[in-house]
């Protein structure tokens, strides 16, 4: 499997798109004639069919009753939109935009006669109504949800997926934040009844006769069955973990349910409301979770099921068993067969099929990735960061138009998916030109001279912001904000140990970042909800514990790195992961709480990292005396996030210096202790959203500090967040958690079998740690209004602009695009 980073691939994609039209496939299979890599996990993307450029995060879609029109709901962080696509030409013929706080959220449906369309509006707590004339939509009103419940309590229903009755008179809507389903009289434009269902419901599907409504409870493992006529509860069906999309078979009494975190399809007999078969979507025997099925379509003849696997970037083609159900018993051939896979673009989230069954239409939420963002977030600039330069919004979704493949083409497609994702290698440890050293085991359970791992996670910096002017590695000095004056330890550690200039965050922002950092994936709940939260559209931040809907595993109570350690009886200690400023651990993580230093503050930018490191040092010195240092330590140092130019708070350079010096003190303490000889310190950021980078918006800081990495060399192997996790897992002897860390290239090339035990002495930054933003600091007034109590609650684009101008000067301009490494060694703040 190819894992190197092709610099030109993602960056050049914009040249291949014609806005609002389809780009035809070349040779019928791959429109780009080359492998397209993306930095989220290094898996190749070779989308089949024709590609149409859509908007920011297409999460909802519907096809008109006459099959001529496709509606797409773009539900991203920036400007959201409802797009109308002509099915015959692949052309976007209309786009209705919504700027915050106006919203769209997942649900979109046509009326049976095609004269109306409806779209859920999330935090606006309404259903948008559109008149349809040909392929032009006109918003003609809305159905507003009650502001309070029967007890007068304010309610945020957050309508999501929806469906409509066969007569077009009634809508059924899943209310994602109210754990309910509402029944709406379309003619009266009124909610007539709301029924309790399970946790965080995703969507609603009706039985063929319209008598029963099925609600997928995304935050649990059940479907709620509701009598559609009377609006009364009719039962609960246990399915797989975190069910989302559903589809009814047009020719038989079967309902298909995509279980997004157990990688299965539950098949339900709607006559008995029982699960009669389960299809395992694991790409190879023993594969961990990670396929993330989240959209379904059934062929018109009812014989084929198509499943969009967001995590695998493919459509699975399943030949359904020919079965008759009589009194709850199955008769006939009871074997469903996976016939093959079709490659898609990045993160397919929707699928529809033409009325004749000859074409598939697939929405891909992340299209073809990000690419460079040299004009990215700049906290010191008064010029707003363009949405196409901010990692949270710069990724554009696509629509793939794919001819239904015959057996021969499907076989070729399947081979391509296997090659793209490395399924043929299964859990084999990837060796990208690896050396012969054996410091990093090649198999789980093999010995290593490293006995202790310290995992340090910081906040939001790109590679170029700190290492751009390092003097080695692929950096752009013009994008460097924090030089030897404010980040002397990080830069010296990169020079003295190993410079990792091809390391990428799997995440776009902290919400999905903390899931990639701790669980080796972010599930569909996190992926589809953080854009709403970050876009200022009213959703709370529930992405670091507290809601099991976010836990990406078949068993949500066993989803994270610390759970793997616990199962393997590996001792660990937690300093700040999933922990509040008061040291309180997330309620959903009792195992982690038992291993947490509750005197160590979690995320709170008002608390200095110097305070945090002093608490860590106190315990570390106790471990020195007792000789009982845990095998793994989890350490959060968040203050390089900065508070922008908020008056009364430390300046960005001061906060980075505080963070940097804390890291330096940690390394010094370890390197001058008895544990130095058998310890490795792994350092990275949860994401790279707060700055520009000339290679890719996901490229970020990574350090590996150990006697076995003290070489001073540059390692340009393609690594990601999951590479770091995979390396630590191999060292401490625990298996991978998901398909992503299983397929990641371990950081073997960063190590040597000739250790250098020279200790490290922390450098006191020249930048004063107590420098405070004044009232006249660049963008001070705007920064004063920012919510910095929780990570990423501040408007990231504005925060980044404030940071840039704080360092570069109020009159500085954003740098022009730089795409080549330059050897100019210019520090920006010294």
C-alpha positions in Angstrom: 0.0 0.0 0.0 1.4 3.4 -1.0 1.7 5.7 2.0 3.8 8.6 0.8 2.5 12.1 0.5 2.0 13.4 -3.1 2.3 17.1 -2.7 0.8 17.9 -6.0 -2.2 15.6 -5.9 -4.6 17.3 -3.5 -3.2 20.8 -4.1 -3.9 20.5 -7.9 -7.4 19.2 -7.6 -9.0 22.6 -7.9 -7.7 22.8 -11.5 -9.7 19.6 -12.4 -13.1 20.8 -11.2 -15.5 22.9 -13.2 -17.8 24.5 -10.6 -21.3 23.1 -10.8 -20.6 20.5 -13.5 -19.5 16.9 -13.7 -15.9 16.0 -14.4 -16.0 12.8 -16.6 -14.0 9.8 -15.6 -11.0 9.0 -17.7 -10.8 5.4 -18.9 -14.1 4.9 -17.1 -12.7 4.3 -13.7 -10.4 7.0 -12.3 -10.9 10.6 -13.3 -7.4 11.7 -12.2 -5.2 9.0 -13.8 -3.2 8.7 -10.6 -3.5 7.8 -7.0 -4.9 10.7 -4.9 -3.6 10.7 -1.4 -5.2 12.4 1.6 -3.5 13.2 4.9 -6.2 11.9 7.2 -4.8 8.4 7.1 -2.8 8.0 4.0 -5.4 5.8 2.2 -5.6 6.5 -1.5 -8.7 8.0 -3.1 -9.6 6.9 -6.6 -13.3 7.8 -7.0 -15.3 6.0 -9.6 -17.6 7.8 -12.1 -18.1 11.5 -12.7 -17.4 14.0 -10.0 -19.5 17.1 -9.3 -18.3 19.8 -6.9 -20.8 20.4 -4.1 -20.6 22.5 -0.9 -19.3 22.2 2.6 -20.1 18.8 4.1 -23.0 17.3 2.1 -24.7 15.2 4.7 -28.3 14.9 3.4 -29.7 14.0 0.0 -32.9 13.0 -1.8 -33.9 12.1 -5.3 -37.2 13.4 -6.8 -40.1 11.0 -7.4 -39.6 11.4 -11.2 -35.9 10.7 -10.8 -34.8 13.8 -12.6 -33.5 15.9 -9.7 -31.2 15.3 -6.7 -31.3 17.6 -3.6 -28.2 17.9 -1.5 -28.1 19.4 2.0 -24.6 20.9 2.6 -24.4 21.0 6.4 -20.8 22.3 7.0 -19.1 24.8 9.3 -19.2 27.8 7.0 -22.0 28.8 4.6 -24.6 26.0 4.3 -26.7 25.4 1.3 -29.4 23.3 -0.4 -28.2 22.4 -3.9 -30.3 21.2 -6.8 -28.5 18.9 -9.2 -29.8 17.9 -12.6 -29.4 14.1 -12.6 -29.0 13.8 -16.4 -26.2 16.3 -16.8 -24.7 16.3 -13.3 -25.0 20.1 -13.2 -25.8 22.1 -10.1 -28.7 24.2 -11.4 -29.5 26.0 -8.1 -27.9 26.7 -4.7 -29.8 28.3 -1.8 -27.4 29.5 0.8 -27.8 29.9 4.5 -25.4 31.8 6.7 -25.3 31.4 10.4 -27.4 31.2 12.5 -29.7 29.9 9.7 -29.1 26.2 9.3 -29.7 22.9 7.6 -29.2 19.5 9.2 -29.2 16.1 7.5 -32.9 15.7 6.7 -34.3 16.4 3.1 -37.2 14.9 1.3 -39.6 15.5 -1.6 -43.3 15.2 -1.4 -44.7 12.1 -3.2 -46.0 14.3 -6.1 -42.7 16.2 -6.3 -44.3 19.6 -5.9 -42.8 20.3 -2.5 -39.5 19.7 -0.8 -38.7 19.8 2.9 -35.4 20.2 4.8 -34.6 20.0 8.5 -33.1 23.1 10.0 -31.3 21.9 13.1 -31.0 24.6 15.7 -33.5 26.8 13.9 -36.0 24.3 15.2 -38.1 24.3 12.0 -38.7 22.4 8.8 -38.1 24.5 5.7 -40.7 24.2 3.0 -39.9 24.7 -0.7 -42.2 25.0 -3.7 -40.8 23.0 -6.6 -41.2 24.2 -10.2 -39.2 21.9 -12.5 -35.7 22.1 -11.1 -36.1 25.4 -9.3 -36.9 25.7 -5.6 -38.5 28.6 -3.8 -38.6 28.6 0.0 -42.2 29.3 0.8 -42.3 29.1 4.6 -41.6 26.7 7.5 -43.0 24.5 10.1 -41.8 25.8 13.5 -41.4 23.5 16.5 -42.8 24.7 19.8 -40.4 26.7 21.9 -41.4 25.0 25.1 -42.7 21.6 26.2 -45.9 20.9 28.1 -44.2 22.0 31.4 -43.1 25.3 29.9 -39.5 24.3 29.7 -37.4 25.6 26.8 -36.7 22.8 24.2 -34.1 22.4 21.5 -35.6 19.7 19.3 -32.8 20.0 16.6 -34.8 18.2 13.8 -32.6 15.8 11.8 -33.6 13.0 9.4 -37.2 13.0 8.2 -39.6 11.1 6.0 -43.1 11.7 4.5 -46.2 9.6 4.4 -47.3 8.0 1.1 -50.2 10.6 0.8 -47.9 13.5 1.4 -49.9 14.8 4.3 -47.7 13.9 7.2 -44.0 14.4 8.0 -42.1 12.3 10.6 -39.0 13.9 12.0 -36.2 12.6 14.3 -35.4 15.3 16.9 -31.7 14.7 17.6 -31.3 16.7 20.8 -34.7 16.0 22.2 -34.7 12.2 22.0 -38.1 12.3 20.3 -39.9 12.0 17.0 -42.4 14.6 15.9 -45.4 14.1 13.7 -46.3 17.1 11.6 -49.5 17.9 9.7 -48.2 19.3 6.5 -51.4 21.1 5.5 -51.7 22.9 8.8 -47.9 23.3 9.1 -48.1 22.2 12.7 -46.5 19.7 15.0 -49.4 17.6 16.2 -47.6 15.1 18.4 -44.1 14.4 19.8 -43.2 10.9 20.9 -40.2 9.9 23.1 -37.7 7.6 21.4 -34.1 6.6 22.1 -30.9 8.7 22.4 -29.9 11.2 19.7 -32.2 9.9 17.0 -30.9 10.2 13.5 -33.7 9.6 11.0 -37.2 8.1 10.5 -38.3 5.5 7.9 -41.9 4.3 7.3 -42.9 0.7 6.6 -44.2 0.2 3.0 -47.8 0.5 4.1 -47.0 3.6 6.1 -48.5 2.2 9.4 -45.3 2.0 11.4 -42.4 4.5 11.8 -38.9 3.3 12.6 -36.5 5.7 14.3 -32.8 5.0 14.4 -31.3 5.9 17.8 -27.9 7.1 16.8 -26.7 7.5 20.4 -27.6 3.9 21.4 -28.2 0.5 19.8 -31.9 0.4 19.2 -34.7 1.4 16.8 -37.8 2.9 18.3 -41.0 1.6 16.6 -43.9 4.1 16.6 -47.5 3.6 15.4 -47.6 6.2 12.7 -51.3 6.6 12.8 -51.8 7.2 16.5 -48.3 8.4 17.4 -47.9 5.8 20.2 -44.9 3.7 21.1 -45.0 0.2 19.5 -41.8 -1.3 20.7 -38.0 -1.3 20.6 -35.7 -3.3 18.4 -32.1 -4.0 19.4 -29.7 -3.6 16.5 -26.0 -2.8 16.3 -24.1 0.2 17.8 -25.1 3.7 16.8 -27.6 3.0 14.1 -28.1 5.8 11.6 -29.4 5.4 8.0 -32.2 3.0 7.1 -33.8 1.8 3.9 -37.0 -0.2 3.1 -36.9 -2.9 0.4 -39.5 -2.0 -2.3 -40.3 -5.7 -3.0 -40.3 -7.4 0.4 -41.0 -6.7 4.1 -37.4 -5.9 5.0 -35.9 -2.9 6.7 -32.1 -2.4 6.5 -30.2 -0.5 9.2 -26.7 0.8 9.1 -25.0 0.3 12.4 -22.3 2.9 12.1 -20.0 1.8 15.0 -20.3 -2.0 14.8 -19.8 -2.1 11.0 -22.9 -4.2 10.4 -26.3 -4.1 8.6 -29.2 -5.3 10.6 -32.1 -6.7 8.5 -35.5 -6.5 10.1 -38.7 -8.3 9.1 -41.2 -5.5 9.3 -44.0 -8.0 9.7 -42.6 -9.2 13.0 -40.2 -6.3 13.9 -37.5 -8.8 14.5 -33.8 -8.8 13.4 -33.7 -11.8 11.0 -30.2 -11.4 9.5 -27.0 -9.4 10.2 -24.4 -8.6 7.5 -20.9 -8.1 8.7 -19.1 -5.3 6.7 -15.6 -6.0 8.1 -13.2 -5.6 5.2 -11.1 -8.6 6.3 -11.4 -11.3 9.0 -10.8 -9.9 12.5 -10.9 -6.2 11.3 -11.6 -3.7 14.0 -14.2 -1.0 13.6 -13.8 1.8 11.2 -15.9 1.1 8.1 -18.6 3.5 9.4 -21.7 2.5 7.3 -23.9 5.5 7.2 -26.0 5.6 4.0 -28.1 2.9 2.2 -30.0 2.4 -1.1 -31.9 -0.6 -2.4 -32.1 -1.4 -6.1 -35.6 -1.0 -7.7 -35.9 -4.7 -8.1 -35.2 -5.2 -4.3 -32.3 -7.6 -4.9 -29.3 -5.4 -4.2 -28.3 -3.3 -1.3 -25.7 -0.5 -1.6 -23.9 0.7 1.6 -21.8 3.8 1.8 -18.9 3.1 4.1 -17.7 6.6 5.2 -14.5 5.3 6.8 -13.5 3.0 3.9 -14.3 5.4 1.1 -16.3 2.8 -0.7 -19.8 1.6 -1.6 -20.3 -2.1 -0.7 -22.5 -4.0 -3.1 -24.6 -6.7 -1.5 -26.7 -9.3 -3.3 -29.6 -9.9 -0.9 -30.7 -13.3 0.0 -33.8 -14.5 -1.8 -36.0 -15.2 1.2 -39.7 -15.4 2.0 -40.8 -14.7 5.6 -43.7 -16.7 6.8 -44.8 -16.4 10.5 -41.3 -15.2 11.5 -39.5 -18.0 9.7 -37.2 -17.6 6.7 -37.6 -19.8 3.6 -35.3 -20.0 0.6 -31.6 -19.0 0.2 -30.8 -17.2 3.4 -27.3 -16.1 2.4 -26.6 -12.4 1.7 -23.5 -12.0 -0.3 -21.0 -9.1 -0.6 -20.3 -9.0 -4.3 -17.7 -6.2 -4.2 -16.9 -2.6 -3.5 -16.9 0.6 -5.5 -14.2 3.3 -4.7 -15.5 6.8 -3.8 -14.0 10.1 -2.8 -13.4 10.9 0.8 -16.1 10.1 3.4 -19.2 9.1 1.4 -22.3 10.1 3.4 -25.3 9.7 1.1 -26.4 7.4 -1.7 -29.4 7.3 -4.1 -30.1 5.2 -7.1 -31.8 6.1 -10.4 -35.3 4.8 -11.0 -34.0 2.3 -13.6 -31.2 1.1 -11.3 -28.5 1.9 -13.8 -26.8 4.8 -11.9 -25.7 5.5 -8.3 -25.3 9.0 -6.9 -23.0 9.3 -3.9 -22.3 12.4 -1.8 -18.7 12.5 -0.4 -18.5 14.9 2.6 -14.8 15.6 2.3 -14.4 15.3 -1.5 -10.7 15.2 -2.3 -9.1 16.7 0.9 -7.6 20.0 1.9 -4.3 20.9 0.4 -2.1 23.9 1.4 -3.6 26.8 3.3 -0.8 29.5 3.2 -3.4 32.2 3.8 -4.8 30.2 6.7 -5.9 31.4 10.1 -3.9 34.4 11.2 -5.0 35.8 14.6 -3.2 39.1 14.0 -4.7 40.0 10.7 -7.8 42.1 10.5 -8.7 40.4 7.2 -11.0 37.5 7.8 -9.6 34.1 6.9 -11.3 32.9 3.7 -13.4 29.7 4.3 -11.2 27.9 1.7 -8.2 28.5 3.9 -9.6 27.4 7.2 -9.2 23.6 7.8 -12.7 23.4 9.3 -14.4 24.6 6.1 -11.9 24.4 3.2 -12.7 20.9 2.3 -15.4 20.8 -0.5 -17.8 17.9 -0.8 -18.5 16.1 -4.1 -21.1 14.1 -5.8 -20.0 10.9 -7.6 -22.2 9.8 -10.5 -21.4 6.1 -11.1 -22.8 3.7 -13.6 -23.9 0.5 -11.9 -21.0 -1.8 -12.6 -21.2 -5.2 -14.3 -19.4 -8.2 -12.7 -16.1 -7.5 -14.4 -15.9 -3.8 -13.6 -17.1 -4.5 -10.0 -14.2 -6.9 -9.6 -11.7 -4.3 -10.8 -13.3 -1.7 -8.5 -13.0 -4.1 -5.6 -9.3 -4.7 -6.3 -8.8 -0.9 -6.3 -10.5 -0.4 -2.9 -8.4 -3.2 -1.4 -5.3 -1.5 -2.7 -6.4 1.9 -1.7 -7.1 0.9 1.9 -4.5 -1.7 2.4 -7.1 -4.4 3.2 -4.8 -7.0 1.6 -2.2 -6.2 4.3 -4.8 -6.5 7.1 -3.0 -5.9 10.5 0.5 -6.4 9.1 2.8 -3.8 10.5 3.6 -1.3 7.6 7.3 -0.9 6.9 7.9 2.2 4.8 11.6 1.7 4.0 12.1 0.7 7.6 15.5 0.2 9.1 16.5 -3.1 10.7 16.4 -1.8 14.2 14.1 -3.5 16.6 13.3 -0.8 19.1 9.7 -0.8 17.9 8.3 -4.3 17.9 6.9 -5.7 14.7 4.2 -7.7 16.5 2.1 -6.9 19.5 3.7 -8.6 22.5 7.3 -8.6 21.2 9.9 -7.1 23.5 11.2 -3.5 23.3 13.9 -1.7 25.2 11.4 1.1 25.8 9.3 0.4 28.9 7.7 3.7 29.5 5.7 5.9 27.1 4.6 9.5 27.8 2.0 10.9 25.4 1.8 14.7 25.4 -1.0 16.4 23.5 -1.1 20.1 22.8 -3.5 22.4 20.8 -4.0 23.3 17.2 -0.6 24.4 15.7 0.6 23.6 12.2 4.1 22.5 11.4 5.0 25.8 9.6 3.9 28.0 12.5 6.6 26.5 14.8 9.1 24.7 12.6 8.8 26.7 9.3 12.2 28.4 9.9 13.8 25.5 11.7 16.7 25.3 9.2 16.0 21.7 8.4 13.0 19.8 7.1 10.3 21.0 4.7 9.3 24.3 6.2 8.2 27.8 5.0 10.0 30.5 7.0 7.4 33.0 5.9 4.7 31.2 7.8 6.7 30.7 11.0 5.1 32.6 13.9 6.9 31.1 16.9 10.6 30.9 16.7 13.5 30.4 19.2 12.3 33.2 21.3 8.9 31.7 22.2 9.3 28.0 21.2 12.9 27.3 22.0 12.4 23.8 23.4 10.2 22.4 20.7 12.6 23.7 18.1 15.7 22.4 19.9 14.0 19.0 20.5 13.2 18.8 16.8 16.8 19.6 15.8 18.5 17.5 18.5 16.3 14.4 18.3 14.3 13.8 15.0 12.6 16.3 12.8 9.3 14.9 11.5 8.3 17.1 8.6 5.6 14.9 7.0 3.3 14.3 10.0 -0.4 15.0 9.7 -3.3 15.3 12.1 -6.1 13.0 11.1 -8.6 15.6 12.4 -9.8 18.9 11.2 -10.6 20.5 14.6 -10.4 19.6 18.3 -13.8 17.9 18.4 -12.8 15.1 16.1 -9.1 15.6 17.0 -9.6 14.4 20.6 -11.3 11.3 19.2 -8.5 10.5 16.7 -5.9 11.2 19.5 -7.5 8.8 22.0 -9.5 6.3 19.9 -7.9 6.2 16.4 -11.0 7.5 14.7 -13.9 10.0 15.0 -17.2 8.3 14.4 -20.1 9.6 12.3 -21.8 11.3 15.2 -18.7 13.4 15.8 -18.0 14.0 12.1 -21.6 15.1 11.3 -22.1 17.3 14.4 -18.9 19.2 15.0 -19.5 21.5 11.9 -22.8 22.6 13.4 -21.2 23.3 16.8 -18.2 25.1 15.3 -20.4 27.0 12.8 -22.2 28.8 15.5 -25.5 27.0 14.9 -26.4 26.2 18.5 -25.1 22.7 19.2 -23.2 22.0 22.5 -19.7 20.5 22.6 -20.0 16.9 23.7 -17.1 15.4 21.9 -14.7 14.6 24.8 -16.7 12.2 26.9 -20.1 12.7 28.6 -22.1 11.3 25.7 -21.5 7.7 24.6 -22.7 8.6 21.1 -19.3 10.0 20.5 -17.4 6.8 21.5 -16.2 5.1 18.3 -16.5 1.4 19.1 -18.8 -1.5 19.0 -18.8 -1.2 22.8 -18.9 2.5 23.6 -17.6 1.8 27.1 -14.5 0.2 25.6 -13.4 2.6 22.9 -10.3 4.5 23.9 -6.6 4.0 24.3 -6.9 3.8 28.1 -9.5 1.0 27.7 -7.0 -1.0 25.7 -4.4 -0.4 28.3 -6.8 -1.5 31.0 -7.7 -4.7 29.2 -4.0 -5.6 28.8 -3.3 -4.7 32.5 -0.9 -2.0 31.5 -0.6 0.6 34.2 -1.3 4.2 33.2 -1.7 7.6 34.7 -3.8 10.5 33.2 -3.0 14.2 33.4 -5.8 16.2 31.8 -7.3 13.9 29.1 -11.1 14.1 29.1 -10.8 16.2 32.3 -12.3 19.5 33.4 -10.4 22.5 34.7 -11.3 21.2 38.2 -9.8 17.8 37.5 -13.2 16.1 37.1 -13.1 13.3 34.5 -15.9 12.7 32.0 -18.8 10.8 33.6 -18.7 8.2 30.8 -15.1 7.2 31.6 -15.0 5.7 35.1 -11.9 3.6 34.2 -10.0 6.7 33.2 -11.1 8.5 36.3 -9.6 5.8 38.5 -6.2 6.5 36.9 -6.4 10.3 36.9 -4.5 12.9 38.9 -7.5 15.0 39.9 -5.2 17.8 41.0 -4.0 18.3 37.4 -6.3 20.8 35.6 -7.8 20.0 32.2 -8.4 22.6 29.6 -8.6 26.1 31.0 -6.5 28.8 29.3 -6.6 30.9 32.5 -4.4 28.3 34.2 -0.8 28.3 33.1 0.9 25.3 31.8 3.6 26.1 34.4 0.9 25.2 37.0 0.2 21.9 35.2 3.8 20.9 34.9 4.5 21.6 38.5 1.8 19.1 39.5 3.1 16.6 37.0 6.7 17.1 38.3 5.5 16.5 41.9 4.1 13.1 41.0 7.0 12.2 38.7 9.5 12.8 41.5 7.4 10.5 43.7 7.6 7.9 41.0 11.4 8.3 40.9 11.6 7.6 44.6 9.2 4.6 44.5 10.4 3.2 41.2 6.8 2.7 40.1 6.4 5.0 37.1 3.4 3.8 35.1 4.1 2.3 31.7 2.0 5.0 30.0 1.3 8.6 31.0 -1.2 10.8 29.2 -0.4 14.5 29.5 -2.4 17.5 28.2 -0.6 20.8 27.8 -3.2 23.1 26.1 -2.0 26.6 26.3 -0.4 26.8 22.9 -4.0 27.2 21.8 -3.6 30.8 23.0 -6.3 33.4 23.9 -5.6 35.5 20.8 -5.3 39.1 21.7 -8.0 39.1 24.4 -7.2 42.0 26.8 -5.9 40.9 30.1 -4.9 37.5 28.9 -1.3 36.6 28.0 -0.2 37.4 24.5 0.0 34.5 22.0 3.8 34.4 22.2 3.6 34.4 26.0 1.2 31.5 26.0 3.2 29.5 23.5 6.3 30.2 25.6 4.5 29.0 28.7 3.5 25.8 26.9 6.9 25.3 25.4 8.8 25.7 28.7 6.4 23.2 30.3 7.3 20.7 27.7 11.0 21.4 28.1 10.8 20.9 31.8 9.0 17.5 31.3 11.7 16.3 29.0 14.5 17.5 31.3 13.0 15.8 34.3 12.7 12.5 32.4 16.1 12.7 30.7 17.8 13.3 34.1 16.0 10.5 35.8 16.5 6.7 36.2 13.8 6.3 33.6 15.5 8.0 30.7 17.2 4.9 29.4 13.9 3.1 28.6 11.4 6.0 28.0 9.9 7.5 24.8 8.0 10.8 24.9 5.6 11.3 22.1 4.3 14.9 21.4 1.7 16.2 19.0 -1.2 18.5 18.6 -4.9 17.4 18.6 -5.3 19.1 15.3 -3.8 21.8 13.1 -6.7 24.2 12.6 -5.1 27.4 14.0 -2.7 28.3 11.4 -1.4 28.1 7.8 0.9 25.5 6.3 2.4 25.4 2.8 2.0 21.7 2.4 -1.4 20.8 3.8 -3.7 22.3 6.4 -3.5 19.0 8.4 0.3 19.0 8.7 1.2 19.5 12.3 3.9 19.3 15.0 5.2 15.9 16.1 8.1 15.1 18.3 9.5 11.7 19.5 12.0 12.2 22.3 14.1 9.2 23.6 17.7 8.0 23.7 16.6 6.0 20.7 15.7 9.0 18.6 18.5 11.4 19.6 20.0 11.4 16.1 19.4 14.9 14.7 18.1 13.4 11.4 15.1 14.4 9.4 12.5 11.7 9.0 10.1 12.5 6.1 8.1 9.3 6.2 4.4 9.9 5.9 2.9 9.7 9.4 -0.4 10.6 10.9 -1.9 10.8 14.4 -2.7 7.1 14.1 0.9 6.3 13.3 1.8 7.7 16.7 -0.9 5.6 18.3 0.2 2.5 16.5 3.8 3.0 17.6 2.8 3.4 21.2 0.5 0.3 21.0 3.4 -1.8 19.6 5.7 -0.6 22.4 3.4 -1.4 25.3 1.8 -4.5 23.7 -1.8 -3.6 23.0 -3.6 -4.3 19.7 -4.8 -1.6 17.4 -8.2 -0.1 18.2 -9.6 0.6 14.7 -8.8 -0.1 11.1 -7.0 3.2 11.0 -4.2 2.6 13.5 -4.1 -1.0 12.2 -3.2 0.3 8.8 -1.0 3.2 9.9 2.7 3.2 9.3 4.5 3.0 12.8 7.2 5.6 13.4 9.9 3.0 13.1 12.1 5.2 10.9 12.4 7.8 13.7 14.3 5.3 15.9 17.8 3.9 16.0 19.1 0.9 17.8 22.1 3.0 19.0 20.8 5.0 21.9 22.3 8.3 22.9 21.7 8.9 26.7 22.7 12.5 26.7 20.2 14.3 28.9 18.3 17.4 27.8 18.3 20.7 29.7 15.2 22.9 29.3 15.7 26.3 27.7 14.0 29.3 29.4 12.3 31.2 26.6 13.4 34.7 26.0 9.8 35.6 25.6 8.4 36.7 29.0 5.6 34.4 30.1 3.7 37.2 31.8 3.3 39.5 28.8 -0.3 40.7 28.7 -2.5 41.8 25.8 -3.3 45.4 26.1 -6.6 47.1 25.1 -5.0 48.3 21.9 -3.7 44.9 20.8 -4.7 43.9 17.3 -8.3 42.7 17.2 -8.4 43.2 21.0 -12.1 44.2 21.0 -13.0 41.1 18.9 -10.9 38.8 21.1 -12.6 40.2 24.2 -15.9 38.7 23.1 -14.5 35.2 22.5 -15.5 32.2 24.5 -12.2 30.6 25.5 -13.6 28.5 28.4 -13.9 25.4 26.2 -11.5 24.5 23.4 -12.6 25.8 20.0 -15.5 27.9 21.2 -13.8 31.0 19.9 -14.3 31.8 16.2 -11.2 30.0 15.0 -10.7 32.2 11.9 -10.8 35.4 13.9 -8.6 33.9 16.7 -6.0 32.9 14.2 -6.0 36.4 12.6 -5.4 37.9 16.1 -2.5 35.6 16.7 -0.8 36.5 13.4 -1.0 40.2 13.9 0.1 39.9 17.5 3.3 38.3 16.3 3.8 40.0 12.9 2.4 43.4 13.8 -0.9 45.1 13.3 -0.1 46.3 9.8 1.2 43.0 8.5 -0.3 41.2 5.6 -0.9 37.6 5.1 1.9 35.8 3.2 1.4 34.9 -0.4 1.3 31.2 -1.4 4.5 29.3 -0.8 4.7 25.7 -1.9 8.4 25.0 -2.0 10.9 24.4 0.8 13.4 27.3 1.3 16.5 27.1 3.4 16.1 30.6 4.7 16.4 30.4 8.5 14.6 33.4 9.8 13.0 33.4 13.2 9.9 35.6 13.4 9.8 36.6 17.1 13.4 37.0 18.1 
